[in-house]
Amino acid sequence: MEWLNRYRDSGLAAKLTELLKRQEDLGPVRFMEVCGTHTVAICRHGIRQLLPPAITLTSGPGCPVCVTATADIDAFILAAKLDGTIITTFGDLLRVPGSKSTLQEARAEGADIRTVYSTLDALQIARENPDRQVVFPGVGFETTTPTVAAAILTAAAEGIPNFSVISSHKVMPPALHALLADPAIRIDGLICPGHVSIMIGADAYEPFVAQYNTPCVIAGFEPIDILTGVVMLAEQARQKTARVEIAYDRAVARKGNRQAIAVMERVFEPVDAPWRGLAVIPGSGLEIRPQFDRFNARKRFAITVDDAKDPAGCACGDVLKSIKTPADCRLFGTACVPEHPVGPCMVSGEGACGAYYRYQKT
C-alpha cells in the first residue's frame, strides 16, 4: 500500500492545488473528465472544491452502462423472456431502466438471470447447462470488449453451441469526435479515460489535437493523478497550446495494448450505434462479425426492438454531454434516487448522478 499512498498524499495535493491557484492569467476553462471512474473519484475526494473558480470539471460519456441505449436494454429483457434462456450479466445492468421494465423486474417475474464477474463465468454456465441457451449482454468500451471477444473465440474453439452475445459494445474516439464537433458543447480540454487508454494508447487522441486544437491529458484515478492531469491541462490552456500528455505512465503507453485490440477486432466490426444523449454516432459501435454469427444472439433469436423511449423527464442524455450537471435535472434527489432510479446515470457505479448524490448532492 505504500506506493498507493504516494498518490493520496495530502501534502502533494495541496502543492498541486496551489499551483493551479497561482495561474492568475488562466481564463475560465471547462475540462471534461471523460471516464465515469474519474467522475466518482473527483466527487469522492472533493476535487472540484479544491480548484480555483476559473476551472470547471464537467462529466462526459465515459460510463458504458449510462450510454447504453434504451433499445439495447429492451433487447436484453426480451432475451431474458425467451423460454429456456439463461441471462448472464454484470450486476450494474440489473436495475438499468428499459422503456417498460428492468432485468431485475424480469428476474422477479421468473426469468433466469444470473450475475457473473466475467465472461469466463458465463462460458462455464453454458458448459454446465448444455440444454439451455446462455446469453451474455455485452456492454462496455475497449477496456472490456476484448474479454468478450476472447470468450467468443473460446466458445468457437471448444464447440460450445449454446453461448451467444448481444453486443452493445462501443468505442470511445468517435464519441469524443461527436462531442468536440458539437458547437453547443464547450470543452477546453479532456481528462482522457485511464482504463480505455491502456488499451487504445495515447496516440489515439492525436486527431483531437490536430482537428479541434483540444488539449488532452490521460490521468489515473487517485487524487494526485487527477490533480496532476488538471495542472497539465491548465498549463496547456494558459500557453494556448494543445498536445497529448500522459499523467498515468505507470499504466499507459503511446501504442496501447495492440494484442488485446487485435483480439477485439478479430471478432467485432465497427457499426453505427446509438448513444444515450448523443444519438447515432457513425462507427462507434461494435457488432459481431458475420463469421461468428452463431454467437450473435440478436441474429440467433431474431431480437429486434422497433421503438424505445427514454424515461420521461430524465436528463441523463444532457448530463452525459456535459450540458447539464446532475443537480440541474428536476428529478435528481427527489423522484430519482439510488433506491428508485429513473435513469442509468443514477444506477451505475460509474454514473455521474449516483456519484453526485453520494458525495456532493449539489
N, C-alpha and C positions, 0 to 999 in steps of 0.2 A: 504493500500500500504506500510505501514511501515515495515511489515515483508518481503516484496519483496525487499525493498531497502537494506536489510542486504545481499542479495545475489548479489547485484550490487555495493557493496561498493568498491570504487576505492582504498581506503587505504588498505583494506584487500587484494585486488587483487595484489597490489604492494608487500605486505609482502609474499604472496604465490609465486609470480614470483621471489622474491629474494631468497626464499628457494630453488627453482629449480636452480638458477644460482650458488648457493653455493655448489652444489653437483658436485665438480670438478672431482671426481673419477667415475662419471657416463659416460660410453662409449656411442657411438652413438646408439640410440634406436628409433624404429618406433612403435608408438601406433596407433591403428586403432579405430577411433570413428565409431562404427557400425551404429548408427542411423542417418538418414538424418536430423532430427531436431537438433541433435548435430552439424552436419556439417554447417547448416545455422547459428546457434548461434556462432560457432567458427569463421566463416567468418565475420559475422556482428559486432562482438565485437573485432575483430583484435587479437584474442588469439594466433594465430600462430606467430605473430610478437612479442609477449611478451616472448616467450620461448627461452631458450638458444639454440645455434646451434646443440647441441647433441640430442635434442628431435625433432622428426618429427611426426606430426599428419597427418594421412592419412585416407581418407574416405572409407567406406565399403558399403555393400549391404543392408543398412537399410532403403532405400526408396521403399515402396511397389509398387508404380507406376513404378519406374525405373526398377525393376527386373522382372516386368510382361513381359512374352514372347510376341514377335510379333504375334505369332499364336493366343494367347488369345485376343489380341486387334482385330485381324481379326475376331475372333468369335463374339465379341461384335458388330462389324459392320455388320456382317451377320444377327445377331438377329435384329438389328435396321431396316434392309431392309425387314423383314417379314411383310406381309400385316396385318394391324390392330394391330401391336405391339407398345407398349409404352416402351421406354427405360428410366429407372430412374437411374441416376448416379451422383456420386460426380463430382464436376466441374473440378478437376485436371485430369480427364481421357479424357476430350473432345478433347484436342489437341495432345494427345499422338499418334505418327505415327504408323499405322499398315504397312503392306507391300505395300499397294497401296493408302490408304487414312486414314482419322481420323473420329471419331464420329462427330466432328464439321462439317466436309465436308458432312457427311451423313445427318446431320440435314439441312444443306443448300440445299441439294437435295430433301428435303421433309420428311425425317424420323422424327417421333415424339419422340424427345429425350428431357427429362426434368431433370434439375438439382435439386437434393434433398440434404438435410442436414443430413438425417438419413434414416435408413430402415423403420422407422415408417412413414415417408413421403411417401415412396414407397408403403407401405401397404395401406395407405389412398387413394392413387391414384387408386390402384386396387379396393378398395371398391366403389369408385365413378365412376368407368368405368367397370362395370361387363361384358360388351360385348367386352372388349379389353383385350389382353394378356399383362401383365405388367412384364417386365424382369429387374432384377437388376444385373449388373455386379459386382461380389464380388471380390474385390481386397483389400488385407490388411494382416497384421500379427495377432498375438494373441491378439493385442490390440483391434481391431475392429471386428474380426470374431465372438466373442460371441454375438454381437448385431445382426449380420446376422442370426446366429443360432436361436436367440430368435424370430426374425421375421418369420422364417420358422415354428417354433413351434406355434406362434400365428396364422399364416395362417392355420395350420392344426387344431388348436382348434376351430377357427371360421368358418372353412369350406370355406375359400377363394380359389376358384379353379383357378383363373386367375393370380396368382402370382408365379413367379419362379426366380431362381438364376442361373447365370453362375459362377461357383466357380473357381476363380483363387487365392484362399487364400493360404497363405504359413505360415510355422512356422520357427522360426529363428535358433534353435540349429543345425539342420542338415546342414544348410548353413555355419555356423561357423566351424563345423567339416570339411566341404569340403575346406574351406579357410586354416585352420590350417594344414591340411594334404597335401596341395599343396607345393612342395619344391620350386616353383618359386615365392612364396609369403612370404616375411619376415614380421612377426608380433611379436613384443616383448611384447605386452600387449594389452588388449581390454578395451576400454571405452564402457561398455555394455549399451544397449539401455534402457533408463528410462521407457518409456511407456510399452514396451514389458515386462520388468522386473516386473512391478507392477502386471502383470498377471501371469507370469510363476515363479516368485520368484528367489531369489539369488541362491538357491540350484541347479537350472537348469544349472549353469555354472561350478559346481564342476567337471564334467567329463573333461572339457577343462584343468583344473589344473592338474588332475590326468593323463590324456593321453598325453598332449602336454607340460606340465610344463609352461603354459601361465598365467601370472598374469591377473586378471580380477577385474575391479572396476566399479560398477554401479553408474552413475552420473546423476544428474538432468540437467536442461537446461539453468540455469542462469550462468553468468561468474564465480561466486565464486564456483558453483557446479562443473563446468568443470575444473577449475584450481585445485580445491581440488582433483578431480579424477586423474589429471595428476601428482600431487605431490605424491599421494599414489602409483600410478603405478611406478613412478621413484624410490621411496623408495624400492619397491619390486625388481625392476631391479637392483638397487645398491647392495642390500643384496643377490641377486641371489636366491630369493625365489619366490614362486607362491602360491597365495591364492585368494579367492573370498572376496572382501570387498565391503561395501555399503557406498557410499558417498551421498546417497539420501534416508536416513532412514525416512524422513518425508512422504515418499510415498511407499517405497519398503520394503517388509518383506522377510524372508527366504523362506516361503512356497508359497508366491504369493496369488492370488485370486482363490482359488480352486473351488468356486462356479461358477465363470464365465467360468473357464476351463472345468468344468463338463458339462455345457450347450453346449459349443462348441463341446466337444467330443460326446455328445448325438446325434448331428445332422451330424457331419462330421467325416470322417475316413481318416487316412494317405494314401497318394498315392505318387508315384514318380512324380516329377514335374520339368519342365524346368524353369531355372532362366536365365535371360539375363546375358551373360558373364560367367555363371557358369555351363552351360549345364544342363543335367538332374541330379537332386540330389535325391537319394532314400529317401522316407518317408518325403519329405519336403513340399509336397502339401496337400491340404485338399479337398476331394470330398464329396458330399452329400451322406449319407448312403442310401442303397437300399430301406429301409422302407420309405424314404422321396423322392423317385424318382419322384413323381408327381410334386415336386417343383424344379426338376433339369432341367433347360432349355436346356442343351445340349442333354438330352435324349428326352425331350418332343418335341423338334423341330428338332431332328437329326442334330444338328450343329456340323460339323467336318471341320477341316482345315488341309489339307494334307501337304502343304509346305508354309512356310512364312520366307522370308529373312529379316534380319535386314538392316537398311539403310546403303547404301554404304559409306564407309569412317568414319562412326560413331564409336567413341572409348568408348561408354558408358560401354560396357562389361568390358574393361580393367580398366576403372575408378572405377567401382563397385568392382573390385578385388584389387584395390589399386596398380595395376601395372603401371598405368599412372595417372597423375593429369589432370584435365580438360584442362589446358594450353598446355598439350602435344598433344592434339587432333588437327589435322591440320584444322578442320572445326570450332573450337572454336572461337567465336567472329567475324567470317567472314561469312561463309555460314550458320553457326548455331548460332542464337541469339534468345532471348526470343520471339521476334515478329515473327520469322520464324524458329522454332526449327526443327532440323533434328532428334535428338534423345530424349528419355524421360528424360534424366538427365538434359536437359535444360528446359523442360516443367514443371516438377513437382515443387511444392513449397518446397519440401524436397530434390530436386535433387542437386547433387554436382556441376554440370556445371552451373546451374542457380544461385546457391549461390556464386560461384567464380565470375561469370560475374557481379552480382550486387554489390559485396562487395570487390573483390580483383582484378580480371582481370589479375592476374599474376600466 
